[in-house]
């Protein structure tokens, strides 16, 4: 039985491609189809924005994650600093002020994984 806080936010800040492949995007691709969570959101923040924009392999994995219904956003300040806002938006990653989004998720009882 799912509770009201069966919502997961994955806060991805690492520039390590292995972390991206073996945890963030791998886990992200199965969490909704397997019913682990009712709702999930992938937040790209800091160096992960640059990594994602530069890696076609990770972009392909992200596409699979998004196709399952996981939502994604990127810190617009970070993506602007790296010059990758348009590239990430084209992938389906919404540029936003992630500090506000993270704060709201925490206040609403979302579970948060930080990598």
N, C-alpha and C positions, 0 to 999 in steps of 0.2 A: 504494500500500500504506500502510495506517495503522499508526502506531507506538503504543507504549503511552502516549505523552503527547499523543494527539490529543484533548485535553480543553481547552475554552476557558472561561475565566471573564471575563465582561464586568463590570467594576467601574464602575458608573454613579453618579457623584457630582454631575454638573452640573445646575444648575437651568435651563439654556438649552433651551427647547423645540425649537429647530432641531437641536441636538446629539442630542436624544432622537429626533426624527423621522427625520433624515437619516443617522444613524449607528447609534445604539444599537438602535432598534426595527426599522429597515430591515434592517441586517445580521443582527440577531437572528432575523428572520423567515425567512431563507434558509439559514442556516449548517448546519442539520441536513438539510433537504430536499435540498440540493445536495451533501450528503456532504462538506462542508468539514471538519467535525469529527465525531467519534464521539459526543461528549457536550458539552453546553454548559449554562452556568449564568449567569443574569443576577442580579447583586447590586446592589440599590438601596440607596444609602448617602447620608446627609446630605440636601442640598436636593432631590435627585431624588425623594425620598420624598414631599415636599410637592407638588412639581410633578405627579407621577403621580396622586396622590390628588385633585387639583383639575382635571385635564384629561380630559374624556370622550373627546377625540380620541386622546390617548395611551393611555388605558385600552383603547380599541378596538384599537389597534395591538398593545398588550401581549397581548390575548386571542389575536390571530393568532400571536404568537411562542410563547405557551404551548401552543397547539394543535399546534405542530410537535414538541413534546417537550422544549423548553428548560425547565429548572427556574428558579424565581425565588425570591429571598429578599430581605428588607429588614432593615436594622439596627433592631432593636427599640428600642434606646435613642433613635435618631433619630426613628423613627415615633411613639414615645410622646411625645417632646418636641413634635412637630408635631401630635399628637392625631389621627394618621391610621392607627394600627395596625389597627383593625377594618376600615376601608375597604379597605386594601391586602390584608389577609387574605381578604376577601370576593372579591377579584380573582384569588386564587390565588397571592399573593406571601407566602411563609412568613416570619413575624416570627422572627428568630433573633439570636444574638450573632455578628454577621458577622466580628468579629475572629478568632474561633476558626475559622470556616469558611474565611476567606481564608488563614490560616496553614496549615491542613491542605492546601488546594489548592496552595499554593506548595511545601510539603514533598513533595507527591505528583507534582510536575512539571507541573501544569497551566500552560497559557499564559494570560497575563493581559493584558487590554486595559483601560486606565484612562481614563475620560472624565469 
